[in-house]
């Protein structure tokens, strides 16, 4: 099972794409949250939808194989780490520019 590198690379790439879509959907919800009439409903509904689609996508892409699921998870985690670091560098400002 693990000796198929093309399969693992493809599932890893799919995990990257699914992770990027997940985080983009999260970003869209957070951007529109201040204008929402019922923010808690938006948070719960979007979380359920994002997690459900992510898990279904992982299972579909991996074909239910454990090595494919791990490769998808690794791709997702890599996207999450990169996005978190990019967001942190965008938030920090040099002390000279703060008034």
DOLUMKE-295097 format. One record per residue (C-alpha): chain; y, z, x; residue number from 1; residue in one letter. Coordinates in nm, 2 decimals, decimal comma, padded with zeros to 4 digits. Example, Ala and Ser with C-alpha at 12.3 -4.5 7.8 and 13.67 -1.06 7.14 Angstrom:
// DOLUMKE-295097
R	chaine	yy	zz	xx	num	residu
R	A	-00,45	00,78	01,23	1	A
R	A	-00,11	00,71	01,37	2	S
//
This chain:
// DOLUMKE-295097
R	chaine	yy	zz	xx	num	residu
R	A	00,00	00,00	00,00	1	X
R	A	00,25	00,10	00,26	2	X
R	A	00,16	-00,19	00,48	3	X
R	A	00,37	-00,43	00,27	4	X
R	A	00,72	-00,43	00,43	5	X
R	A	00,86	-00,71	00,21	6	X
R	A	00,78	-00,51	-00,10	7	X
R	A	00,94	-00,19	00,05	8	X
R	A	01,25	-00,38	00,16	9	X
R	A	01,29	-00,54	-00,18	10	X
R	A	01,25	-00,21	-00,36	11	X
R	A	01,49	-00,04	-00,12	12	X
R	A	01,75	-00,32	-00,19	13	X
R	A	01,69	-00,27	-00,56	14	X
R	A	01,75	00,10	-00,51	15	X
R	A	02,08	00,02	-00,34	16	X
R	A	02,19	-00,20	-00,63	17	X
R	A	02,08	00,05	-00,90	18	X
R	A	02,26	00,32	-00,71	19	X
R	A	02,58	00,12	-00,69	20	X
R	A	02,56	00,04	-01,06	21	X
R	A	02,50	00,41	-01,14	22	X
R	A	02,80	00,53	-00,94	23	X
R	A	03,02	00,25	-01,08	24	X
R	A	02,94	00,36	-01,43	25	X
R	A	03,01	00,72	-01,34	26	X
R	A	03,34	00,62	-01,19	27	X
R	A	03,44	00,43	-01,50	28	X
R	A	03,36	00,72	-01,72	29	X
R	A	03,55	00,96	-01,50	30	X
R	A	03,86	00,73	-01,50	31	X
R	A	03,86	00,71	-01,88	32	X
R	A	03,78	01,07	-01,94	33	X
R	A	04,14	01,20	-01,97	34	X
R	A	04,21	00,96	-02,26	35	X
R	A	03,88	01,04	-02,45	36	X
R	A	03,91	01,23	-02,78	37	X
R	A	03,58	01,41	-02,72	38	X
R	A	03,52	01,43	-02,34	39	X
R	A	03,20	01,64	-02,36	40	X
R	A	03,04	01,37	-02,57	41	X
R	A	03,14	01,11	-02,31	42	X
R	A	03,00	01,31	-02,03	43	X
R	A	02,67	01,39	-02,20	44	X
R	A	02,62	01,04	-02,34	45	X
R	A	02,70	00,86	-02,02	46	X
R	A	02,48	01,10	-01,82	47	X
R	A	02,18	01,04	-02,05	48	X
R	A	02,24	00,67	-02,05	49	X
R	A	02,29	00,64	-01,67	50	X
R	A	01,99	00,85	-01,58	51	X
R	A	01,77	00,68	-01,84	52	X
R	A	01,86	00,33	-01,71	53	X
R	A	01,83	00,44	-01,35	54	X
R	A	01,48	00,58	-01,40	55	X
R	A	01,37	00,29	-01,61	56	X
R	A	01,50	00,05	-01,34	57	X
R	A	01,32	00,24	-01,06	58	X
R	A	01,00	00,23	-01,25	59	X
R	A	01,03	-00,14	-01,34	60	X
R	A	01,12	-00,24	-00,99	61	X
R	A	00,86	-00,04	-00,82	62	X
R	A	00,58	-00,13	-01,06	63	X
R	A	00,49	00,24	-01,09	64	X
R	A	00,38	00,25	-00,72	65	X
R	A	00,48	00,58	-00,54	66	X
R	A	00,59	00,40	-00,22	67	X
R	A	00,82	00,17	-00,42	68	X
R	A	00,96	00,47	-00,61	69	X
R	A	01,04	00,64	-00,27	70	X
R	A	01,20	00,32	-00,14	71	X
R	A	01,42	00,30	-00,45	72	X
R	A	01,51	00,66	-00,42	73	X
R	A	01,60	00,61	-00,05	74	X
R	A	01,83	00,32	-00,14	75	X
R	A	02,00	00,52	-00,41	76	X
R	A	02,05	00,82	-00,17	77	X
R	A	02,20	00,59	00,09	78	X
R	A	02,45	00,45	-00,15	79	X
R	A	02,54	00,79	-00,27	80	X
R	A	02,60	00,92	00,08	81	X
R	A	02,81	00,62	00,17	82	X
R	A	03,01	00,65	-00,15	83	X
R	A	03,07	01,02	-00,11	84	X
R	A	03,20	00,97	00,25	85	X
R	A	03,42	00,69	00,14	86	X
R	A	03,56	00,90	-00,14	87	X
R	A	03,63	01,19	00,09	88	X
R	A	03,82	00,98	00,34	89	X
R	A	04,03	00,83	00,06	90	X
R	A	04,12	01,18	-00,06	91	X
R	A	04,23	01,32	00,28	92	X
R	A	04,59	01,26	00,39	93	X
R	A	04,74	01,33	00,72	94	X
R	A	04,96	01,64	00,74	95	X
R	A	05,27	01,44	00,83	96	X
R	A	05,26	01,23	00,51	97	X
R	A	05,24	01,54	00,29	98	X
R	A	05,58	01,65	00,18	99	X
//
